[in-house]
């Protein structure tokens, strides 16, 4: 098709999961909640660093964004497992 624009992929590589689903399923509820706290704090800390250091060279900023995305994905994984088990934080 002539003139059709294709959007670039959101990620250059597939998103690497921080936790294997079987590992999450076998975790104690308290460990799940502690891990959830950890990934939330870490992703927010990295976001803060990125906001404060807007002067970062692009590859370094992209590396921070990739780390943030990884922690946000881990947060989703843990929240999904907690929802599956009907655990409230």
N, C-alpha and C positions, 0 to 999 in steps of 0.2 A: 504494500500500500504506500503510495506516494504521499509525503507530507505528514505522516503519522509520527508522533513523538512518543517515545517509550521512556517511562520514568525509570531512573536508576534504582537498583535494589536498595532497600533500607539498610541492610547490613551487607558488608562485603563477604563475610563468612557466616555460616549458620551460628545462631546464638548458642553458646555453650552453657549448659545447665550447671548450676553450682551443686545441686543435690540430685542424686539418683532417686527416682520415685520410690523404689523399694526401701532405700535408706530412710526417707521421710516416713514411710508407712510403719517402719519399725521403731521410730523414735518415741520416747516417753513424752507425754503432753507438756511437761515442764521444760524439757529440752527444746521442743518445738517453739514454745513461747520465748525462751531465751534466744534461740536462733533468729526468730522473727525480730526481736528487739535489736539484735546485733546487725542484721542486714538493713533494717530501717535507719539506725543511727549511722551506719557506714555510708549508705547511699546519700543521706542528707549532708554528712560531713564532706563527702566528695563534691556534691553539688555546690556547697558553700565555697570550697576551695576553687572550683571552676569559676564561680561568680566573682570572687575576689581577685582572681588572676586572669582577667580577660586579655592581658597582654601576652599570654602564653603563645608560643609558637604553635601553629596549627596541628602538627602531629602530636604534640604533648596534650593539647586540648582534646583532640580526638581520642587519645588513649584514656583520658579521664572520663570522657563521655561513654566509652566502651565499658569501663569499670562500673560506672553508675548504672548503665543498662543491665549489666550482669547482676548487680545487687538488687535492682528493681525486679528482675525476673525471678531471683531467688525469693524475694518477698512474696511474689505471686504464687510461687510453688508452695511455700509454707502456708500461706493463707488458704490455698486450695485444699491442702491436706487437712488443715484444721477444720475447714468447712465440711469436708468429707466425714470427719469424725465428730462433727458437731461440738467442737471445742471453742469456747469463747475466750478471748483475751481480755 
